[in-house]
Amino acid sequence: MKLYYSPNSCALGIHLLLEEIGRPYELELVNLRQGEQHKQPYASLNPKRKVPALLRDDGSLLTEWQAIAVYLARTNPDAALLPAGLEGEVRALELLDYLIATVHMRGFTRLFRPGAFTPTTADEPAVQQTGRDIITDGFKLVDAQIAGKDYALGAYSIADAALFFLEYWAVSRAGMTLPPALAAHYAHMLARPAVQRALAAEGLA
Ligand SMILES: N[C@@H](CCC(=O)N[C@@H](CS)C(=O)NCC(=O)O)C(=O)O
């Protein structure tokens, strides 16, 4: 297996899941800052021109954060990364979708890349403020949901990996203060050796 990633991107969450699983894998850098997602050979390999992407042992490429995370969880049941049973599974997907589709794509993307949302430079601060508001509202909602738990769904799962990279962005890139339950969750995640290894490998430790 090979993970296509860029340091400090959302691929960090998949990276730390691979570390949790502990099976051999390769890392391939696609430097987003240098626009490598738009250059060959990556643009042909993944026409979506995004990371993460997972090249599997049969040569097929899997994209989209949730799909990759569920694939890794299902193919590595010993790692117990997905809650058992239909209810546990749909609650994990429910949280993941909210974190990725809303907090990441609608919130952080506005904050980090306002120019993608308006052709007018003067409008960019307002776009970023909308992004911050979406993140703040989303974090408040998730904070209430996970209060009193070490991990988002009780036991550690793929949802924690998604929540972690968002918390990491909030603290290290956006200078935001996490609400209390997310701050506790972030501390639990930072204490996990797999998280520390992934951060170190991306030069973020
Ligand atoms: N829907 C995709 C989104 C992935 C995504 O937006 N990745 C960002 C990095 S966090 C990216 O590759 N951006 C490159 C670009 O937009 O040019 C997923 O869930 O995997």
The ligand as an ORCA input file, in Angstrom:
! r2SCAN-3c Opt
* xyz 0 1
  N     -13.127     15.133     -0.587
  C     -11.710     14.876     -0.487
  C     -11.041     16.206     -0.212
  C      -9.567     16.103     -0.087
  C      -8.933     17.483     -0.082
  O      -9.592     18.525     -0.198
  N      -7.619     17.482      0.064
  C      -6.872     18.709      0.029
  C      -5.787     18.683      1.095
  S      -6.453     18.770      2.744
  C      -6.168     18.822     -1.317
  O      -5.651     17.848     -1.811
  N      -6.146     20.026     -1.882
  C      -5.457     20.272     -3.093
  C      -6.153     21.260     -3.956
  O      -7.335     21.554     -3.696
  O      -5.526     21.714     -4.919
  C     -11.455     13.882      0.608
  O     -12.274     13.776      1.520
  O     -10.464     13.154      0.563
*
